[in-house]
Amino acid sequence: MPLFRKGHSAGMLNRSHSRHPPGAVPVEPDDYRDFMSRFPTGVAVVTATDRSGRPWGCTCSSLCGVSLRPPVLSVCLTPWSRTLAAARESGRLGVHVMGVSGQAVAEVFAAAGDRKAEAARFLAAGASGWPRIGGAIAFAACTVAGTHRVGDHVVVFGMVMSVECHAGPPLLHGLRGYATWPTTPGKLGRHVNLDEPTSTLGNK
Ligand SMILES: Cc1cc2nc3c(=O)[nH]c(=O)nc-3n(C[C@H](O)[C@H](O)[C@H](O)COP(=O)(O)O)c2cc1C
């Protein structure tokens, strides 16, 4: 059975995203960016190999767990992303969840122009066709289960074929900057008591 049906409501969004109810004031892109910047996320670098065998990668905060059975995740990429093109060509997508030691790597994979060329030296083609980078605390090897254009981005659905998880604090991003997880690395496996005052969580 297909993972999702074509022509779902996202298609309607594509046709009507610029229409607003009479009297409604359209939300400006900068205001929408401000809104989303208040929602902190982890930082992922997604990678893929194009048909010539060249690996590509892109820093990405739009990682989302979609389904547990089967295990499916999604990322949203711009239609002109080289990483998206490579994922479509190879049918494979690698998803690295970055740790705090991976911030410099994430910055390079988010850069444009010449700086982007630097990214190539961090990429190593994985044995089974999923390009790998350093600085990650978790990795998911995915096959591309589908793509769906929504407005100015493309949602890519990845069927998770295998995962690796390592110790270490995740890198975070919010309010237009990077941040670190507010507990010490040794405490990450600790069950957090939600009744505990949050101000003490990082100090134990
Ligand atoms: C923290 C952070 C998160 C980002 N998340 C996304 C994202 O979810 N989707 C996206 O298309 N671009 C995202 N970007 C921008 C891309 O990393 C950047 O445009 C990159 O150069 C695209 O590379 P590519 O075109 O080679 O795929 C993000 C940048 C940063 C710094």
The ligand as a MOL file (V3000), in Angstrom:
LIG
                    3D

  0  0  0     0  0            999 V3000
M  V30 BEGIN CTAB
M  V30 COUNTS 31 33 0 0 0
M  V30 BEGIN ATOM
M  V30 1 C 19.5680 25.5570 12.1020 0
M  V30 2 C 19.2010 25.5280 10.6340 0
M  V30 3 C 18.1300 24.7800 10.2180 0
M  V30 4 C 17.7610 24.7290 8.8600 0
M  V30 5 N 16.7010 23.9650 8.4900 0
M  V30 6 C 16.3460 23.8900 7.1860 0
M  V30 7 C 15.2500 23.0650 6.8030 0
M  V30 8 O 14.5950 22.4300 7.6210 0
M  V30 9 N 14.9550 23.0050 5.4710 0
M  V30 10 C 15.6620 23.7140 4.5310 0
M  V30 11 O 15.3320 23.6270 3.3430 0
M  V30 12 N 16.7080 24.5060 4.8670 0
M  V30 13 C 17.0810 24.5970 6.1780 0
M  V30 14 N 18.1330 25.3810 6.5520 0
M  V30 15 C 18.8940 26.0710 5.4980 0
M  V30 16 C 19.8070 25.0880 4.7330 0
M  V30 17 O 20.6860 24.4050 5.6170 0
M  V30 18 C 20.6690 25.8290 3.6900 0
M  V30 19 O 19.8260 26.5570 2.8250 0
M  V30 20 C 21.5510 24.8860 2.8870 0
M  V30 21 O 22.5530 25.6420 2.2330 0
M  V30 22 C 20.8010 24.0650 1.8400 0
M  V30 23 O 21.7090 23.1750 1.2200 0
M  V30 24 P 21.3910 22.3740 -0.1440 0
M  V30 25 O 20.7260 23.3500 -1.0630 0
M  V30 26 O 22.7270 21.9470 -0.6810 0
M  V30 27 O 20.5490 21.2020 0.1750 0
M  V30 28 C 18.5020 25.4580 7.9000 0
M  V30 29 C 19.6010 26.2220 8.3260 0
M  V30 30 C 19.9330 26.2570 9.6690 0
M  V30 31 C 21.1230 27.0790 10.1240 0
M  V30 END ATOM
M  V30 BEGIN BOND
M  V30 1 1 1 2
M  V30 2 1 2 3
M  V30 3 2 2 30
M  V30 4 2 3 4
M  V30 5 1 4 5
M  V30 6 1 4 28
M  V30 7 2 5 6
M  V30 8 1 6 7
M  V30 9 1 6 13
M  V30 10 2 7 8
M  V30 11 1 7 9
M  V30 12 1 9 10
M  V30 13 2 10 11
M  V30 14 1 10 12
M  V30 15 2 12 13
M  V30 16 1 13 14
M  V30 17 1 14 15
M  V30 18 1 14 28
M  V30 19 1 15 16
M  V30 20 1 16 17
M  V30 21 1 16 18
M  V30 22 1 18 19
M  V30 23 1 18 20
M  V30 24 1 20 21
M  V30 25 1 20 22
M  V30 26 1 22 23
M  V30 27 1 23 24
M  V30 28 2 24 25
M  V30 29 1 24 26
M  V30 30 1 24 27
M  V30 31 2 28 29
M  V30 32 1 29 30
M  V30 33 1 30 31
M  V30 END BOND
M  V30 END CTAB
M  END
